[in-house]
Amino acid sequence: MFDTTDDELIKIDDCIDTWSTRMASASDFQRLHNAISTNLTKISNNATDLEKLVHKLGTPEDSEQLRER
């Protein structure tokens, strides 16, 4: 087992106190999670759309309008 001095325990306890005072509420984390999830979905959808457009380049579906998109 590890021998932990009182000073080390106090430092650990201080770190925990500092972290817990800075920790946001569960609802803040939920909002952040939802925003990140939404943005990742948008990025994924946009990347898929871009891939589809790139595959049309140099084909009969290629046009000036396509290239402007």
C-alpha positions in Angstrom: 0.0 0.0 0.0 1.0 3.6 -0.5 1.9 5.8 2.5 0.2 9.1 2.0 1.3 12.0 4.2 -1.2 14.5 5.6 0.3 17.2 3.4 -0.4 15.1 0.3 -3.9 14.4 1.4 -4.5 18.1 2.0 -3.1 18.9 -1.5 -5.5 16.3 -3.0 -8.4 17.7 -1.0 -7.6 21.2 -2.2 -7.5 20.1 -5.8 -10.9 18.4 -5.4 -12.3 21.6 -3.8 -11.0 23.7 -6.6 -12.3 21.4 -9.3 -15.8 21.1 -7.7 -16.2 24.9 -7.3 -15.4 25.3 -11.1 -17.6 22.4 -12.1 -20.7 23.4 -14.0 -24.1 22.0 -13.2 -25.4 18.9 -14.9 -27.8 21.0 -17.1 -24.8 23.0 -18.4 -23.1 19.8 -19.4 -26.3 18.6 -21.0 -26.6 21.8 -23.0 -23.0 21.5 -24.1 -23.5 17.9 -25.1 -26.6 18.7 -27.1 -24.8 21.6 -28.9 -21.8 19.5 -29.7 -24.0 16.6 -31.0 -26.0 19.0 -33.1 -22.9 20.6 -34.6 -21.3 17.2 -35.3 -24.4 16.1 -37.1 -24.4 19.3 -39.2 -20.7 18.8 -40.0 -21.3 15.1 -41.0 -24.3 16.0 -43.2 -22.3 18.9 -44.9 -19.3 16.6 -45.5 -21.7 14.0 -47.1 -23.3 16.7 -49.3 -19.8 17.9 -50.3 -18.7 14.4 -51.3 -21.8 14.0 -53.5 -21.0 17.3 -55.2 -17.4 16.5 -55.7 -18.3 13.1 -57.4 -20.4 15.1 -59.9 -17.5 17.2 -61.1 -16.3 16.1 -64.5 -19.5 14.2 -65.2 -22.5 15.2 -67.4 -24.1 16.6 -64.2 -21.2 19.1 -63.9 -22.2 22.7 -64.4 -21.3 26.2 -63.5 -24.0 26.2 -60.9 -22.6 23.0 -59.3 -19.1 24.6 -59.2 -20.5 27.7 -57.5 -22.0 25.6 -54.7 
